[in-house]
Amino acid sequence: MLVFWWRDDDAEKVTPQIERLLTLAGRYSLPLALAVIPKGATADLATRLAAEPNVAVLQHGWRHKRHSPDGEKKMELGDHRPLPEILGELRAGCERLSMLFPAQFLPVLVPPWNRIGAAVTAARASVGLAGLSLFGRETSGDPHSINTHLDIFAWQPARVPLTRAQAFAILCRELEGRLAGDNRPIGILTHHLVHEEANWALLDELFAMLADHPAVSWPPIPELFGLPATTARP
């Protein structure tokens, strides 16, 4: 069985784009991991998501603010600042999301820009964030670390949607690896706020193909990470 999952980043409030995202997830009855920015998360978003039992909320850093120096890749959670300062922000974010989304928050850290320093990675569990999700091949062997692998955008040198051919080529490479014995879930990464019509059309085609395929499984997000929702606290 091929295991798939879906993560969407940068949620803070109810927008037309997030409504379209939730409609798409509902059309195919797919579990959705929504990475929410704690600092800007609104009560309206909490109310809206309470009606979506297939949505799990993950922690998208603290405020999605760059702290890396000019000339380095963008990072909020790099080892550029004192570790207690970073952990304090993550603790505050964990507490805020636990309060806003009591039935849906899962203690999984999604670092902004999919980058995180080694010290923050090692210490995240001390503030209640046992899980971790990045982009690319997993290397740690941590059972609570589940990555995404197909981002429907190319981000360098400027953000552009992947073409259908590019997206399916990446998917085929991932499938080849799984058929060769790699049993990790294949993660699809989206960013609802910047989707173009081509992105929505690609996702609709992709999910129509995969949602009910007899060889494909879409486990609930808490089951995927091996973590119960709302139980981990600092």
C-alpha positions as CSV (number, residue, x, y, z in Angstrom):
1,M,0.0,0.0,0.0
2,L,1.3,3.5,-0.9
3,V,0.7,6.0,1.8
4,F,0.1,9.6,1.0
5,W,-0.5,12.8,3.0
6,W,-1.2,16.4,2.4
7,R,0.2,19.5,4.2
8,D,-0.7,23.1,3.4
9,D,1.2,26.0,4.9
10,D,0.8,29.6,6.1
11,A,-2.8,29.6,7.5
12,E,-3.7,32.5,9.9
13,K,-7.3,33.5,9.1
14,V,-10.4,32.6,7.1
15,T,-9.9,33.7,3.4
16,P,-11.5,32.8,0.1
17,Q,-8.4,30.7,-0.6
18,I,-8.7,28.6,2.6
19,E,-12.4,28.1,1.8
20,R,-11.4,26.7,-1.6
21,L,-8.8,24.5,0.1
22,L,-11.3,23.1,2.5
23,T,-13.8,22.5,-0.3
24,L,-11.1,20.6,-2.3
25,A,-10.3,18.4,0.8
26,G,-14.0,17.7,1.3
27,R,-14.6,16.8,-2.3
28,Y,-12.2,13.9,-2.0
29,S,-12.6,13.2,1.8
30,L,-8.9,13.7,2.3
31,P,-7.2,14.4,5.7
32,L,-5.4,17.8,5.6
33,A,-2.6,18.9,7.8
34,L,-2.9,22.7,8.0
35,A,0.3,24.5,9.2
36,V,-1.0,27.5,11.2
37,I,1.2,30.5,12.1
38,P,0.4,30.9,15.9
39,K,1.1,34.6,16.3
40,G,-1.4,35.6,13.7
41,A,-4.0,32.8,14.1
42,T,-7.5,34.1,14.6
43,A,-10.5,33.0,16.5
44,D,-12.5,33.0,13.2
45,L,-10.1,30.4,11.8
46,A,-10.6,28.3,14.9
47,T,-14.4,28.5,14.6
48,R,-14.2,27.6,10.9
49,L,-11.9,24.6,11.3
50,A,-13.9,23.2,14.2
51,A,-16.4,22.1,11.6
52,E,-13.7,20.2,9.7
53,P,-13.0,16.9,11.5
54,N,-10.5,15.8,8.8
55,V,-8.2,18.8,9.4
56,A,-5.3,18.7,11.9
57,V,-3.5,21.9,12.9
58,L,0.3,21.8,13.0
59,Q,2.5,24.6,14.3
60,H,4.1,26.8,11.7
61,G,6.9,28.4,13.7
62,W,5.8,31.4,15.7
63,R,5.3,34.4,13.4
64,H,7.0,33.4,10.1
65,K,9.6,36.1,10.6
66,R,13.1,35.9,9.1
67,H,15.9,36.0,11.6
68,S,18.8,34.7,9.5
69,P,21.4,37.3,8.3
70,D,21.4,38.8,4.8
71,G,23.1,36.4,2.4
72,E,21.9,33.3,4.1
73,K,18.7,31.4,3.3
74,K,15.6,32.5,5.1
75,M,15.1,31.0,8.5
76,E,13.0,31.8,11.6
77,L,14.2,28.8,13.6
78,G,17.9,28.7,12.8
79,D,20.6,28.7,15.3
80,H,21.1,32.5,14.9
81,R,19.5,33.5,18.2
82,P,19.8,32.3,21.8
83,L,18.0,29.0,22.1
84,P,15.9,30.0,25.1
85,E,14.5,32.9,23.1
86,I,13.4,30.6,20.2
87,L,12.0,28.0,22.6
88,G,10.1,30.7,24.4
89,E,8.4,31.6,21.2
90,L,7.6,28.0,20.3
91,R,6.2,27.4,23.7
92,A,3.9,30.4,23.4
93,G,2.9,29.2,19.9
94,C,2.1,25.7,21.2
95,E,0.0,27.1,24.0
96,R,-1.9,29.5,21.7
97,L,-2.7,26.8,19.2
98,S,-3.7,24.4,22.0
99,M,-6.2,27.1,23.2
100,L,-7.6,28.0,19.8
101,F,-7.8,24.5,18.4
102,P,-8.3,22.2,21.4
103,A,-9.6,19.2,19.4
104,Q,-7.4,19.6,16.3
105,F,-3.9,20.8,17.3
106,L,-1.2,18.2,16.9
107,P,2.2,18.9,18.5
108,V,4.1,18.9,15.2
109,L,6.5,21.7,14.3
110,V,6.6,22.9,10.7
111,P,9.5,25.4,10.4
112,P,8.9,28.3,8.1
113,W,10.7,27.9,4.8
114,N,11.2,24.2,5.9
115,R,14.5,25.1,7.6
116,I,15.5,24.6,11.2
117,G,18.7,24.7,13.2
118,A,20.2,21.6,14.8
119,A,19.9,22.9,18.3
120,V,16.2,23.8,17.9
121,T,15.5,20.4,16.3
122,A,17.0,18.7,19.3
123,A,15.2,20.9,21.9
124,R,11.7,21.2,20.4
125,A,10.3,18.4,22.4
126,S,11.1,20.3,25.6
127,V,8.3,22.7,24.7
128,G,5.8,20.0,23.7
129,L,6.5,19.7,20.0
130,A,7.4,16.0,19.6
131,G,6.7,16.0,15.8
132,L,8.5,17.6,12.9
133,S,7.7,18.1,9.3
134,L,10.1,19.5,6.6
135,F,10.5,19.2,2.9
136,G,12.6,16.5,1.2
137,R,14.0,13.1,2.1
138,E,13.8,12.1,5.8
139,T,17.2,11.4,7.3
140,S,16.7,11.2,11.1
141,G,14.8,8.0,11.6
142,D,12.5,9.8,14.0
143,P,9.1,8.1,13.8
144,H,7.4,11.5,14.6
145,S,9.2,13.2,11.7
146,I,7.3,13.0,8.4
147,N,8.3,15.2,5.5
148,T,6.7,16.4,2.3
149,H,8.1,15.6,-1.1
150,L,6.1,17.1,-3.9
151,D,5.8,20.9,-3.6
152,I,3.6,22.2,-6.4
153,F,5.7,25.3,-6.7
154,A,9.3,26.0,-7.8
155,W,10.6,28.8,-5.5
156,Q,13.9,29.7,-7.1
157,P,14.8,32.1,-8.6
158,A,11.2,33.2,-8.4
159,R,8.0,31.4,-7.4
160,V,6.2,29.7,-10.3
161,P,3.7,26.8,-10.4
162,L,5.1,23.5,-11.5
163,T,3.8,22.4,-14.8
164,R,1.7,19.2,-14.9
165,A,4.7,17.4,-16.5
166,Q,7.1,18.6,-13.8
167,A,4.7,17.6,-10.9
168,F,4.0,14.2,-12.3
169,A,7.7,13.6,-12.9
170,I,8.5,14.2,-9.3
171,L,5.6,12.0,-8.2
172,C,6.9,9.2,-10.4
173,R,10.3,9.4,-8.8
174,E,8.8,9.2,-5.4
175,L,6.6,6.2,-6.4
176,E,9.6,4.4,-7.8
177,G,11.3,4.7,-4.5
178,R,8.3,3.4,-2.6
179,L,7.9,0.5,-5.0
180,A,11.6,-0.3,-4.4
181,G,11.0,-0.7,-0.7
182,D,10.9,2.8,0.8
183,N,7.8,2.7,3.1
184,R,7.7,6.4,4.0
185,P,4.5,8.4,3.3
186,I,4.6,10.6,0.2
187,G,3.8,14.2,1.2
188,I,2.2,16.7,-1.0
189,L,2.9,20.4,-0.1
190,T,0.7,23.3,-1.0
191,H,0.4,27.0,-0.1
192,H,-3.2,28.0,-0.5
193,L,-2.6,31.8,-0.3
194,V,-0.6,31.9,-3.5
195,H,-2.3,29.3,-5.6
196,E,-3.0,30.1,-9.2
197,E,-5.7,28.4,-11.3
198,A,-3.1,26.0,-12.6
199,N,-2.3,24.9,-9.1
200,W,-5.9,24.2,-8.2
201,A,-6.5,22.3,-11.5
202,L,-3.4,20.2,-10.8
203,L,-4.5,19.3,-7.3
204,D,-8.0,18.4,-8.5
205,E,-6.5,16.1,-11.1
206,L,-4.0,14.6,-8.7
207,F,-6.6,14.0,-5.9
208,A,-9.1,12.6,-8.3
209,M,-6.5,10.0,-9.4
210,L,-5.3,9.1,-5.9
211,A,-8.2,9.6,-3.5
212,D,-9.9,6.3,-4.1
213,H,-7.1,4.3,-5.7
214,P,-7.1,0.7,-4.2
215,A,-3.3,0.8,-3.8
216,V,-3.3,4.2,-2.0
217,S,-3.9,5.0,1.7
218,W,-4.5,8.4,3.3
219,P,-4.3,7.8,7.1
220,P,-5.6,10.4,9.6
221,I,-2.9,13.0,10.3
222,P,-2.5,12.0,14.1
223,E,-2.1,8.4,13.1
224,L,0.5,9.3,10.5
225,F,2.7,11.1,13.0
226,G,2.0,8.6,15.8
227,L,0.9,11.4,18.1
228,P,-2.4,12.0,19.7
229,A,-3.9,15.5,19.3
230,T,-3.7,18.0,22.1
231,T,-2.1,15.8,24.7
232,A,1.5,17.1,24.5
233,R,2.1,20.2,26.7
234,P,5.2,22.1,27.8
